[in-house]
Amino acid sequence: MRSDIFKNPNPLSFKLILPSKNDLTMQQTVPPGIHCPRTFLEVGKELHRLLVIDIEHGFNPYLAQFKNKPATFNKAY
């Protein structure tokens, strides 16, 4: 705690804020056997975002079926 890095932190550095380990939402949405639930959820959110972009602007015929059906896509995802 007496290190210089704690006395004068770099104001330009980024900070990571992680949710609590006891987050009930996380426990309900992560399948059993997942060793890193926070990583699992973050990757899932990013993949969902990329898929939505591909549905709106891409040419994948499988994803095109969800173009005007966001609820159907969310259920399938």
C-alpha positions in Angstrom: 0.0 0.0 0.0 3.0 2.3 0.4 4.1 1.8 -3.2 4.5 4.9 -5.5 2.0 3.4 -7.9 -0.8 3.9 -5.3 0.3 7.4 -4.3 0.3 8.8 -7.9 -1.9 6.7 -10.1 -2.0 7.4 -13.8 -5.2 9.4 -14.4 -5.2 8.3 -18.1 -5.2 4.6 -17.3 -8.5 2.8 -17.7 -10.2 1.1 -14.8 -12.0 -2.2 -14.8 -15.1 -2.5 -12.6 -16.3 -6.1 -12.2 -19.7 -7.1 -10.8 -19.9 -8.8 -7.5 -19.3 -12.5 -7.4 -22.6 -13.0 -5.7 -24.6 -11.4 -8.5 -27.9 -13.4 -8.5 -28.6 -12.6 -12.2 -25.3 -14.2 -13.1 -26.0 -17.3 -11.2 -29.3 -17.8 -12.9 -28.1 -17.2 -16.5 -24.9 -19.2 -16.6 -25.1 -22.9 -17.2 -23.5 -25.2 -14.7 -19.9 -26.1 -15.4 -18.8 -22.7 -16.6 -15.6 -21.8 -14.8 -15.6 -18.0 -15.6 -19.2 -16.8 -15.5 -18.4 -13.1 -16.0 -16.3 -13.9 -19.0 -19.1 -16.2 -20.4 -21.7 -13.4 -20.0 -19.5 -10.7 -21.5 -18.6 -12.8 -24.5 -22.3 -13.7 -24.9 -23.3 -10.0 -24.9 -20.6 -9.2 -27.5 -21.6 -12.1 -29.8 -25.2 -11.0 -29.5 -24.3 -7.5 -30.5 -22.3 -8.7 -33.5 -25.1 -11.0 -34.6 -27.7 -8.2 -34.5 -25.4 -6.1 -36.7 -25.1 -9.0 -39.1 -28.8 -9.5 -39.1 -29.4 -5.9 -40.0 -26.6 -5.4 -42.5 -25.2 -8.9 -43.5 -25.9 -11.4 -46.2 -26.0 -14.6 -44.2 -29.2 -16.4 -45.3 -29.7 -18.1 -41.9 -29.5 -14.8 -40.0 -31.6 -13.0 -42.6 -34.7 -15.0 -41.4 -34.5 -13.0 -38.2 -34.4 -9.5 -39.8 -37.9 -8.4 -38.7 -38.2 -10.9 -35.8 -36.0 -9.7 -32.9 -38.0 -11.6 -30.3 -37.6 -14.9 -32.3 -33.9 -14.2 -32.6 -33.5 -13.5 -28.9 -35.3 -16.7 -28.0 -33.1 -18.7 -30.4 -30.0 -17.1 -29.1 
